[in-house]
Amino acid sequence: MSHFLLKDRAIQNFLRIFKVERKKKFVELDIEFMKSIETDDSVRQAEIVSQKNTLRDFPTTITEDSFSTLEELRALWPTDILDLPNNWR
């Protein structure tokens, strides 16, 4: 199997897992956003919107040129905004 097919498969698997975890995070962020509306916390609302946009845009940052090994691919996970999946810890 070619090097590029392996990388493509790795990206697909990585993004599949990312999207599952992102969906969970969106639920949490939606709840936080509703709470910030209740308290009229526009600063927190803006932070949440920014986090959600970052999570939406993240998949476009992963390309075959982004990594050489699976460890490097996993290191690209946005841990500042999204916890690592349980099976990656």
C-alpha positions in Angstrom: 0.0 0.0 0.0 1.4 3.4 -0.9 2.6 5.9 1.7 -0.1 8.4 0.7 -2.9 5.9 1.0 -1.8 5.1 4.5 -1.6 8.7 5.4 -5.0 9.3 3.9 -6.5 6.5 5.9 -4.8 7.8 9.0 -6.3 11.2 8.4 -9.8 9.7 7.8 -9.6 7.8 11.1 -8.3 10.7 13.0 -11.0 13.0 11.7 -13.7 10.4 12.3 -12.7 10.2 16.0 -12.3 14.0 16.1 -15.8 14.6 14.9 -17.3 12.2 17.5 -15.5 14.1 20.2 -16.3 17.4 18.7 -20.0 16.6 18.7 -19.9 15.8 22.5 -18.0 19.1 23.1 -20.6 21.1 21.1 -23.3 19.8 23.4 -21.3 21.0 26.4 -20.6 24.4 24.7 -24.3 24.8 23.8 -25.3 24.4 27.5 -22.6 26.8 28.5 -23.8 29.3 25.9 -27.4 29.1 27.2 -26.1 29.7 30.7 -24.2 32.7 29.5 -27.3 34.1 27.9 -29.2 33.7 31.2 -26.5 35.7 33.0 -26.0 38.1 30.1 -22.3 37.3 29.9 -21.4 38.5 26.4 -17.7 37.9 27.0 -18.3 34.2 27.6 -20.7 34.0 24.7 -18.0 35.3 22.4 -15.5 32.8 23.8 -17.8 29.9 23.1 -18.5 31.1 19.6 -14.7 31.3 19.0 -14.2 27.8 20.5 -17.0 26.3 18.3 -15.5 28.0 15.2 -12.1 26.7 16.0 -13.5 23.2 16.3 -15.4 23.6 13.0 -12.3 24.8 11.2 -9.8 22.3 12.7 -10.3 19.5 10.1 -9.0 21.7 7.3 -5.7 22.0 9.1 -5.0 18.3 8.9 -3.2 17.4 5.6 -0.8 14.8 4.5 2.0 17.3 4.9 1.0 18.0 8.6 2.6 14.8 9.9 5.0 12.0 9.2 4.1 9.5 11.8 0.9 8.5 13.7 2.4 10.0 16.9 2.9 13.3 15.1 -0.7 13.2 13.8 -2.0 12.5 17.3 0.1 15.4 18.6 -2.0 17.7 16.4 -5.1 17.0 18.5 -6.3 20.4 19.8 -6.0 19.5 23.5 -6.4 23.2 24.5 -10.0 23.0 23.5 -10.9 19.3 23.2 -9.9 16.4 25.5 -8.1 13.5 24.1 -10.3 10.4 23.5 -10.1 7.9 26.4 -8.3 5.3 24.2 -5.5 7.8 23.3 -4.5 8.7 26.9 
